[in-house]
Amino acid sequence: MRILTLVLLLTFVTAAFAFTSEVSDNQIYDQVIRKLANDPDVKGGAFQVDVKDGVVTIEGVVEKEKWKDKAEHLAKKVKGVKGVVNKLVVKPRSA
């Protein structure tokens, strides 16, 4: 009986932990937007961000290739992100 109780308790705790550790797409979206807005290089960019099943898609325009890469890197660092589709376009500012 003790073993059965222990197994049931362990199963419940494991299931509860798995359920609470799941990050929603809305939470991921909020964190990605915040990271992009707070970064000194990529902030101010007109980004469109979409999240579906943990996969983040970023669209918009940046001035430098390294900023495109940095935006992707920032999104990948957000908890719960399973992948990033980087559709940013590099267009240097006209002089």
C-alpha positions in Angstrom: 0.0 0.0 0.0 2.8 2.4 0.8 4.5 1.7 -2.6 1.2 2.4 -4.4 0.7 5.7 -2.5 4.3 6.7 -3.2 3.9 5.9 -6.9 0.6 7.9 -7.1 2.1 10.8 -5.3 5.2 10.8 -7.6 3.0 10.6 -10.7 0.8 13.5 -9.4 3.9 15.7 -8.6 5.5 14.9 -12.0 2.3 15.7 -13.9 1.8 19.0 -11.9 5.3 20.1 -12.6 5.0 19.4 -16.3 1.7 21.3 -16.5 3.0 24.3 -14.7 6.3 24.5 -16.6 4.6 24.8 -19.9 4.9 28.4 -21.2 2.0 29.8 -23.3 2.4 31.4 -26.6 1.1 34.7 -25.1 3.8 34.6 -22.5 6.4 33.9 -25.1 5.0 36.8 -27.3 5.2 39.2 -24.3 8.8 38.3 -23.5 10.0 38.4 -27.1 8.4 41.9 -27.6 10.0 43.1 -24.3 13.5 41.8 -25.2 13.4 43.3 -28.7 12.1 46.7 -27.3 14.7 46.8 -24.6 17.7 46.0 -26.7 19.8 49.1 -27.7 20.5 47.8 -31.2 17.2 46.4 -32.4 14.8 48.6 -30.4 12.6 50.9 -32.3 12.3 48.4 -35.1 8.8 47.9 -36.5 8.6 44.2 -35.8 5.6 41.9 -36.3 5.9 39.0 -33.9 3.8 35.9 -34.1 4.0 32.8 -31.9 2.4 29.5 -32.7 3.1 26.4 -30.5 6.3 27.9 -29.2 7.7 28.9 -32.7 8.3 32.6 -33.0 8.1 34.3 -36.3 9.7 37.8 -36.6 9.0 40.1 -39.6 10.0 43.6 -40.3 13.0 45.7 -41.4 16.4 46.3 -39.8 19.3 48.4 -40.9 22.1 45.9 -40.4 22.6 42.1 -40.9 24.0 41.9 -37.3 20.7 43.4 -35.9 18.7 40.7 -37.8 20.9 38.0 -36.2 20.7 39.7 -32.8 16.9 39.8 -32.9 16.8 36.1 -33.7 19.2 35.4 -30.9 17.2 37.4 -28.4 14.0 35.6 -29.3 15.7 32.2 -29.0 16.7 33.0 -25.4 13.1 33.3 -24.2 11.9 30.4 -22.1 9.6 28.2 -24.0 10.7 29.1 -27.5 11.1 26.0 -29.6 12.3 27.8 -32.8 12.5 31.1 -34.6 11.6 31.9 -38.1 13.5 35.1 -39.0 11.8 36.9 -41.8 13.5 40.2 -41.1 14.7 42.2 -44.1 17.9 44.2 -44.1 17.5 47.7 -45.6 20.2 50.2 -44.7 19.0 53.7 -44.0 19.3 56.1 -47.0 21.7 58.9 -46.5 
